[in-house]
Amino acid sequence: MVKGRSDVHILQRDCNEVLIQEVFPKVRYENYRRGLCLLDPYGLHLEWRVIEAAGKSRAIDLFFNFPIMDANRNALWRNPEAVSSEQASRLTAFWGDDSWRSILYRPKRQRSLFGEQTLEKVGNPEVAEAFRARLQEYAGFAHVPRPIAI
């Protein structure tokens, strides 16, 4: 569909690098340039710094598909201590910091048989809402609509 168009460029590289180094710098608020960035990561490979750069630019709108399946399968387990450090690091890079550990887990209402307080993972809607709040509070997006389950 875009063959032969000089105004269309396909960059097949790591989006964490190419968006920050080549694409976002061309979309500058002070130059009256605007952009729409569609991010549909297959998993937790996208780094927070990309999302934050888009938000802080004030010139880029973001349509984002949160990779909840990868998060649940590999990092947001019922028992957070059982998650490998590699998978936890992937979620930290995606989330922007390790605040997800305290935001996405809460103390269970019931203590264990031995009196220990254990943690439980919040539901998917709460995960999405927490990420929405991060987009506003930390990435700088002025308006972030409520998440829609797909």
C-alpha positions, 0 to 999 in steps of 0.5 A, a space after each residue: 500500500 505504501 510502495 513508492 511513497 516518498 512520505 512513508 518510511 518503514 524502520 525495522 529496528 528496536 522501537 526503544 531506540 528508533 522512536 527516541 533517536 529518530 522519530 520523536 525528535 522530528 515531532 516537536 511542540 515548539 515547531 507546531 508538529 504533532 504525531 500519533 504513535 500507535 504502540 502495540 507491543 507483543 510483550 513487556 519489551 517496550 521501555 518506559 522511557 519511550 512512553 515518557 518521551 512521548 508524553 513529555 513531548 506534549 506533541 505526541 498522542 499515544 494509542 497504547 495496547 497494554 500487554 497484560 497477557 505477557 505481564 500476567 504470564 511472566 511477571 505478575 504471578 500470585 506469588 511475587 517471590 516466585 517470579 524470576 529476577 529477569 521477568 521482574 526486571 522486564 516489568 520494571 523497565 516497562 513500568 518505569 520503576 519498581 513501584 509496581 511491586 507495591 501497587 499491583 499487590 496488596 495484602 491478602 485479607 486472610 492470614 496464612 495457616 501460620 499467621 503470615 500476611 501474604 500478598 495477592 495480585 490485583 485484577 487486570 482492571 486495576 493493573 490497567 487503571 494503575 498504568 493509566 494513572 502513571 501515564 498522567 502522573 509521570 509520563 506527562 499525558 494531560 488526558 488519558 481515557 479509562 482503559 478498555 478491555 479488548 
